[in-house]
Amino acid sequence: KDNALKLYSNLKKIKHQSNIVKFKNNNKILYAVNIGPYFYASEAKKNFLKIIKNKDYKDSYIIEYNFKNN
C-alpha cells in the first residue's frame, strides 16, 4: 500500500490523473496505480511511451477496460 501511495503522489506531481485500485488475489490484498482514463488507444499509447522513459515507471503496462452502457 505504501508503494502505491508513493507512486500515486509522484504521478500527481507530474500532472498525471491517477487512482489507486485495491484488489484481492490469492487471499492477498494488492494495490495497483492506474493512470487515465484514456478514451482513445492512440492517446493511451502516446502517454505510455512518455511515462516508460522514466526508469521508475519502466515496468508499466497498458490494460483495456470496456465500460458497459446500462
LUMMAR-931530 format. One record per atom (N, C-alpha, C): residue number from 1; residue in one letter; chain; atom name; x, y negated, z. Coordinates in pm, 1 decimal. Each point is the difference from the previous one (the first is absolute). Example, Ala and Ser with C-alpha at 12.3 -4.5 7.8 and 13.67 -1.06 7.14 Angstrom:
2
(r 1; 'a'; 'A'; 'N'; (1319.0; 569.0; 780.0))
(r 1; 'a'; 'A'; 'CA'; (-89.0; -119.0; 0.0))
(r 1; 'a'; 'A'; 'C'; (90.0; -120.0; 0.0))
(r 2; 's'; 'A'; 'N'; (-35.0; -105.0; -72.0))
(r 2; 's'; 'A'; 'CA'; (82.0; -119.0; 6.0))
(r 2; 's'; 'A'; 'C'; (-77.0; -109.0; 73.0))
END
This chain:
70
(r 1; 'k'; 'A'; 'N'; (83.4; 118.5; 0.0))
(r 1; 'k'; 'A'; 'CA'; (-83.4; -118.5; 0.0))
(r 1; 'k'; 'A'; 'C'; (88.3; -125.5; 0.0))
(r 2; 'd'; 'A'; 'N'; (107.9; 2.3; 78.0))
(r 2; 'd'; 'A'; 'CA'; (89.8; -115.6; 5.9))
(r 2; 'd'; 'A'; 'C'; (61.7; -31.0; -135.8))
(r 3; 'n'; 'A'; 'N'; (38.1; 105.6; -72.4))
(r 3; 'n'; 'A'; 'CA'; (57.4; -21.0; -133.9))
(r 3; 'n'; 'A'; 'C'; (-101.8; -62.4; -94.8))
(r 4; 'a'; 'A'; 'N'; (-123.5; 46.1; 8.5))
(r 4; 'a'; 'A'; 'CA'; (-105.7; -55.5; -85.1))
(r 4; 'a'; 'A'; 'C'; (-24.1; -146.9; 32.4))
(r 5; 'l'; 'A'; 'N'; (-1.5; -34.4; 127.6))
(r 5; 'l'; 'A'; 'CA'; (-20.0; -139.7; 39.5))
(r 5; 'l'; 'A'; 'C'; (115.1; -88.7; -47.5))
(r 6; 'k'; 'A'; 'N'; (121.8; 51.3; 8.8))
(r 6; 'k'; 'A'; 'CA'; (116.5; -75.4; -46.2))
(r 6; 'k'; 'A'; 'C'; (-6.6; -22.1; -151.5))
(r 7; 'l'; 'A'; 'N'; (-31.6; 105.4; -73.9))
(r 7; 'l'; 'A'; 'CA'; (-11.0; -11.0; -145.2))
(r 7; 'l'; 'A'; 'C'; (-110.8; -96.7; -39.0))
(r 8; 'y'; 'A'; 'N'; (-114.5; 10.0; 66.1))
(r 8; 'y'; 'A'; 'CA'; (-112.4; -89.7; -25.2))
(r 8; 'y'; 'A'; 'C'; (42.2; -145.8; 21.2))
(r 9; 's'; 'A'; 'N'; (68.7; -24.5; 109.3))
(r 9; 's'; 'A'; 'CA'; (46.0; -135.9; 32.5))
(r 9; 's'; 'A'; 'C'; (97.6; -52.1; -105.9))
(r 10; 'n'; 'A'; 'N'; (93.4; 85.3; -42.7))
(r 10; 'n'; 'A'; 'CA'; (96.6; -40.8; -102.7))
(r 10; 'n'; 'A'; 'C'; (-67.7; -29.7; -133.2))
(r 11; 'l'; 'A'; 'N'; (-98.8; 79.7; -37.2))
(r 11; 'l'; 'A'; 'CA'; (-72.1; -23.2; -125.3))
(r 11; 'l'; 'A'; 'C'; (-80.0; -129.4; 6.5))
(r 12; 'k'; 'A'; 'N'; (-56.4; -27.4; 114.6))
(r 12; 'k'; 'A'; 'CA'; (-77.2; -123.5; 17.7))
(r 12; 'k'; 'A'; 'C'; (90.5; -122.3; -16.8))
(r 13; 'k'; 'A'; 'N'; (123.0; 9.0; 51.8))
(r 13; 'k'; 'A'; 'CA'; (95.4; -110.4; -12.3))
(r 13; 'k'; 'A'; 'C'; (32.6; -31.3; -145.4))
(r 14; 'i'; 'A'; 'N'; (0.8; 103.1; -85.8))
(r 14; 'i'; 'A'; 'CA'; (31.5; -24.1; -141.8))
(r 14; 'i'; 'A'; 'C'; (-127.9; -7.8; -85.1))
(r 15; 'k'; 'A'; 'N'; (-110.7; -30.3; 68.7))
(r 15; 'k'; 'A'; 'CA'; (-127.9; -34.2; -64.6))
(r 15; 'k'; 'A'; 'C'; (-68.5; 115.4; -73.3))
(r 16; 'h'; 'A'; 'N'; (12.2; 121.5; 52.2))
(r 16; 'h'; 'A'; 'CA'; (-73.1; 113.2; -58.4))
(r 16; 'h'; 'A'; 'C'; (-118.8; 31.7; 89.1))
(r 17; 'q'; 'A'; 'N'; (-117.6; 3.9; -60.9))
(r 17; 'q'; 'A'; 'CA'; (-119.9; 39.2; 73.3))
(r 17; 'q'; 'A'; 'C'; (12.5; 149.3; 30.2))
(r 18; 's'; 'A'; 'N'; (-8.0; 36.9; 125.3))
(r 18; 's'; 'A'; 'CA'; (16.7; 140.4; 35.2))
(r 18; 's'; 'A'; 'C'; (-87.8; 34.5; 119.3))
(r 19; 'n'; 'A'; 'N'; (-9.7; 129.5; 26.5))
(r 19; 'n'; 'A'; 'CA'; (-74.8; 46.7; 115.7))
(r 19; 'n'; 'A'; 'C'; (58.1; 132.6; 46.5))
(r 20; 'i'; 'A'; 'N'; (-30.7; 34.8; 122.8))
(r 20; 'i'; 'A'; 'CA'; (46.8; 126.1; 57.6))
(r 20; 'i'; 'A'; 'C'; (-116.8; 97.4; 3.1))
(r 21; 'v'; 'A'; 'N'; (26.8; 121.9; -45.9))
(r 21; 'v'; 'A'; 'CA'; (-101.2; 104.9; -1.3))
(r 21; 'v'; 'A'; 'C'; (44.5; 110.0; 95.6))
(r 22; 'k'; 'A'; 'N'; (-87.1; 35.4; 92.1))
(r 22; 'k'; 'A'; 'CA'; (27.0; 107.3; 96.2))
(r 22; 'k'; 'A'; 'C'; (-70.8; 125.7; -48.9))
(r 23; 'f'; 'A'; 'N'; (71.3; 113.1; -1.7))
(r 23; 'f'; 'A'; 'CA'; (-63.2; 124.1; -40.7))
(r 23; 'f'; 'A'; 'C'; (60.2; 118.0; 76.2))
(r 24; 'k'; 'A'; 'N'; (-66.1; 111.7; -8.4))
(r 24; 'k'; 'A'; 'CA'; (43.4; 120.1; 71.2))
(r 24; 'k'; 'A'; 'C'; (41.8; 104.3; -102.4))
(r 25; 'n'; 'A'; 'N'; (117.5; 62.9; 24.3))
(r 25; 'n'; 'A'; 'CA'; (49.8; 104.6; -87.9))
(r 25; 'n'; 'A'; 'C'; (61.4; 108.4; 87.7))
(r 26; 'n'; 'A'; 'N'; (-50.7; 121.4; -11.3))
(r 26; 'n'; 'A'; 'CA'; (47.3; 111.6; 84.1))
(r 26; 'n'; 'A'; 'C'; (-0.1; -36.9; 148.3))
(r 27; 'n'; 'A'; 'N'; (-108.3; -60.0; 43.6))
(r 27; 'n'; 'A'; 'CA'; (-18.9; -41.3; 139.6))
(r 27; 'n'; 'A'; 'C'; (99.5; -104.2; 47.8))
(r 28; 'k'; 'A'; 'N'; (65.6; -70.1; -92.4))
(r 28; 'k'; 'A'; 'CA'; (88.1; -110.8; 35.2))
(r 28; 'k'; 'A'; 'C'; (-63.0; -128.9; -49.5))
(r 29; 'i'; 'A'; 'N'; (11.7; -105.8; 78.1))
(r 29; 'i'; 'A'; 'CA'; (-46.7; -131.6; -41.4))
(r 29; 'i'; 'A'; 'C'; (114.2; -66.0; -78.1))
(r 30; 'l'; 'A'; 'N'; (-28.9; -42.7; -120.8))
(r 30; 'l'; 'A'; 'CA'; (98.3; -66.6; -85.4))
(r 30; 'l'; 'A'; 'C'; (-52.5; -136.6; -40.8))
(r 31; 'y'; 'A'; 'N'; (90.8; -87.3; -37.7))
(r 31; 'y'; 'A'; 'CA'; (-35.2; -134.9; -43.2))
(r 31; 'y'; 'A'; 'C'; (65.1; -28.1; -133.9))
(r 32; 'a'; 'A'; 'N'; (-76.7; -55.4; -91.6))
(r 32; 'a'; 'A'; 'CA'; (51.0; -39.3; -131.6))
(r 32; 'a'; 'A'; 'C'; (-26.2; -148.8; -18.5))
(r 33; 'v'; 'A'; 'N'; (87.2; -64.5; -73.5))
(r 33; 'v'; 'A'; 'CA'; (-17.8; -141.6; -31.0))
(r 33; 'v'; 'A'; 'C'; (-32.5; -10.5; -148.2))
(r 34; 'n'; 'A'; 'N'; (-113.8; -59.2; -29.6))
(r 34; 'n'; 'A'; 'CA'; (-43.9; -18.3; -137.9))
(r 34; 'n'; 'A'; 'C'; (12.3; -145.6; -40.9))
(r 35; 'i'; 'A'; 'N'; (39.1; -21.7; -123.7))
(r 35; 'i'; 'A'; 'CA'; (3.6; -134.5; -57.9))
(r 35; 'i'; 'A'; 'C'; (-109.4; -5.8; -104.8))
(r 36; 'g'; 'A'; 'N'; (-70.3; -110.5; -3.6))
(r 36; 'g'; 'A'; 'CA'; (-104.0; -13.9; -101.0))
(r 36; 'g'; 'A'; 'C'; (-128.4; -44.6; 66.0))
(r 37; 'p'; 'A'; 'N'; (-109.8; 18.2; -62.9))
(r 37; 'p'; 'A'; 'CA'; (-23.4; 84.7; -115.8))
(r 37; 'p'; 'A'; 'C'; (37.1; -67.6; -131.8))
(r 38; 'y'; 'A'; 'N'; (26.0; 83.0; -96.2))
(r 38; 'y'; 'A'; 'CA'; (19.7; -46.1; -137.5))
(r 38; 'y'; 'A'; 'C'; (-112.6; 60.1; -82.4))
(r 39; 'f'; 'A'; 'N'; (-55.4; -79.3; -87.5))
(r 39; 'f'; 'A'; 'CA'; (-113.2; 46.2; -78.5))
(r 39; 'f'; 'A'; 'C'; (39.1; 43.1; -139.9))
(r 40; 'y'; 'A'; 'N'; (125.8; -22.4; -35.7))
(r 40; 'y'; 'A'; 'CA'; (50.4; 41.2; -130.6))
(r 40; 'y'; 'A'; 'C'; (131.4; 74.5; 18.9))
(r 41; 'a'; 'A'; 'N'; (15.4; 111.1; -70.6))
(r 41; 'a'; 'A'; 'CA'; (121.9; 79.7; 10.5))
(r 41; 'a'; 'A'; 'C'; (122.7; -81.8; -35.9))
(r 42; 's'; 'A'; 'N'; (-12.0; -87.0; -98.0))
(r 42; 's'; 'A'; 'CA'; (114.7; -80.9; -42.8))
(r 42; 's'; 'A'; 'C'; (45.9; -93.1; 111.9))
(r 43; 'e'; 'A'; 'N'; (-94.3; -55.0; 75.0))
(r 43; 'e'; 'A'; 'CA'; (32.6; -88.2; 112.4))
(r 43; 'e'; 'A'; 'C'; (69.5; 78.3; 111.9))
(r 44; 'a'; 'A'; 'N'; (-48.9; 119.3; 29.6))
(r 44; 'a'; 'A'; 'CA'; (61.5; 84.2; 103.5))
(r 44; 'a'; 'A'; 'C'; (141.4; 38.8; -39.9))
(r 45; 'k'; 'A'; 'N'; (17.7; 39.7; -125.4))
(r 45; 'k'; 'A'; 'CA'; (132.1; 42.2; -46.9))
(r 45; 'k'; 'A'; 'C'; (99.7; -115.9; 4.2))
(r 46; 'k'; 'A'; 'N'; (-42.8; -116.7; -42.5))
(r 46; 'k'; 'A'; 'CA'; (86.6; -118.2; -0.7))
(r 46; 'k'; 'A'; 'C'; (49.2; -31.5; 141.5))
(r 47; 'n'; 'A'; 'N'; (-90.8; -1.5; 94.9))
(r 47; 'n'; 'A'; 'CA'; (37.6; -28.7; 138.0))
(r 47; 'n'; 'A'; 'C'; (80.3; 113.0; 62.4))
(r 48; 'f'; 'A'; 'N'; (-31.9; 122.9; -34.9))
(r 48; 'f'; 'A'; 'CA'; (74.9; 115.0; 48.5))
(r 48; 'f'; 'A'; 'C'; (146.3; -8.7; -43.5))
(r 49; 'l'; 'A'; 'N'; (23.8; -33.4; -125.6))
(r 49; 'l'; 'A'; 'CA'; (136.9; -9.2; -50.0))
(r 49; 'l'; 'A'; 'C'; (78.7; -109.7; 70.3))
(r 50; 'k'; 'A'; 'N'; (-67.7; -107.1; 39.3))
(r 50; 'k'; 'A'; 'CA'; (65.8; -105.9; 77.6))
(r 50; 'k'; 'A'; 'C'; (33.1; 48.7; 141.2))
(r 51; 'i'; 'A'; 'N'; (-94.0; 65.8; 61.2))
(r 51; 'i'; 'A'; 'CA'; (14.1; 42.6; 139.0))
(r 51; 'i'; 'A'; 'C'; (112.2; 102.1; 16.6))
(r 52; 'i'; 'A'; 'N'; (9.5; 98.0; -90.0))
(r 52; 'i'; 'A'; 'CA'; (99.0; 106.1; 19.3))
(r 52; 'i'; 'A'; 'C'; (143.3; -45.3; -25.1))
(r 53; 'k'; 'A'; 'N'; (18.3; -121.4; -50.3))
(r 53; 'k'; 'A'; 'CA'; (135.8; -53.4; -13.9))
(r 53; 'k'; 'A'; 'C'; (61.6; -24.7; 137.6))
(r 54; 'n'; 'A'; 'N'; (-83.3; -22.1; 99.5))
(r 54; 'n'; 'A'; 'CA'; (45.6; -19.1; 137.4))
(r 54; 'n'; 'A'; 'C'; (22.1; 138.7; 61.8))
(r 55; 'k'; 'A'; 'N'; (121.2; 26.2; 49.6))
(r 55; 'k'; 'A'; 'CA'; (33.6; 133.3; 52.2))
(r 55; 'k'; 'A'; 'C'; (-92.2; 44.8; 112.9))
(r 56; 'd'; 'A'; 'N'; (-58.5; -94.3; 72.2))
(r 56; 'd'; 'A'; 'CA'; (-91.5; 36.4; 108.4))
(r 56; 'd'; 'A'; 'C'; (-128.2; 64.8; -50.9))
(r 57; 'y'; 'A'; 'N'; (-30.6; -21.1; -126.5))
(r 57; 'y'; 'A'; 'CA'; (-124.6; 51.2; -57.8))
(r 57; 'y'; 'A'; 'C'; (24.6; 99.3; -112.7))
(r 58; 'k'; 'A'; 'N'; (122.0; 53.5; -11.3))
(r 58; 'k'; 'A'; 'CA'; (36.8; 87.0; -111.9))
(r 58; 'k'; 'A'; 'C'; (-80.0; 130.9; -1.8))
(r 59; 'd'; 'A'; 'N'; (-53.9; 41.7; 112.9))
(r 59; 'd'; 'A'; 'CA'; (-77.5; 123.7; 7.0))
(r 59; 'd'; 'A'; 'C'; (-149.4; -22.0; -20.4))
(r 60; 's'; 'A'; 'N'; (-37.0; -118.4; -46.4))
(r 60; 's'; 'A'; 'CA'; (-140.6; -33.0; -22.5))
(r 60; 's'; 'A'; 'C'; (-53.4; 73.9; -121.5))
(r 61; 'y'; 'A'; 'N'; (-129.5; 11.6; -7.6))
(r 61; 'y'; 'A'; 'CA'; (-63.5; 63.0; -115.0))
(r 61; 'y'; 'A'; 'C'; (-140.4; -57.4; -16.6))
(r 62; 'i'; 'A'; 'N'; (-56.7; 25.2; -116.8))
(r 62; 'i'; 'A'; 'CA'; (-134.3; -49.5; -33.9))
(r 62; 'i'; 'A'; 'C'; (-100.0; 114.0; 17.7))
(r 63; 'i'; 'A'; 'N'; (-113.2; -31.2; 63.7))
(r 63; 'i'; 'A'; 'CA'; (-110.9; 95.0; 4.9))
(r 63; 'i'; 'A'; 'C'; (-121.4; -65.4; -65.1))
(r 64; 'e'; 'A'; 'N'; (-84.5; 81.3; -56.2))
(r 64; 'e'; 'A'; 'CA'; (-121.4; -51.5; -63.1))
(r 64; 'e'; 'A'; 'C'; (-119.0; 37.3; 86.8))
(r 65; 'y'; 'A'; 'N'; (-85.8; -97.6; 21.6))
(r 65; 'y'; 'A'; 'CA'; (-121.5; 23.1; 76.2))
(r 65; 'y'; 'A'; 'C'; (-116.7; -51.1; -82.3))
(r 66; 'n'; 'A'; 'N'; (-97.4; 84.7; -22.3))
(r 66; 'n'; 'A'; 'CA'; (-119.0; -39.3; -76.2))
(r 66; 'n'; 'A'; 'C'; (-112.7; -35.6; 94.2))
(r 67; 'f'; 'A'; 'N'; (-45.4; -123.3; -8.3))
(r 67; 'f'; 'A'; 'CA'; (-113.9; -42.9; 79.6))
(r 67; 'f'; 'A'; 'C'; (-127.5; 46.5; -67.2))
(r 68; 'k'; 'A'; 'N'; (-93.1; 50.5; 77.0))
(r 68; 'k'; 'A'; 'CA'; (-127.6; 47.2; -55.1))
(r 68; 'k'; 'A'; 'C'; (-105.7; -106.1; 24.9))
(r 69; 'n'; 'A'; 'N'; (-80.8; -24.9; -101.9))
(r 69; 'n'; 'A'; 'CA'; (-114.1; -91.6; 14.4))
(r 69; 'n'; 'A'; 'C'; (-115.9; 76.4; 61.2))
(r 70; 'n'; 'A'; 'N'; (-72.9; -66.5; 87.2))
(r 70; 'n'; 'A'; 'CA'; (-117.4; 64.6; 61.2))
(r 70; 'n'; 'A'; 'C'; (-118.2; -10.5; -90.2))
END
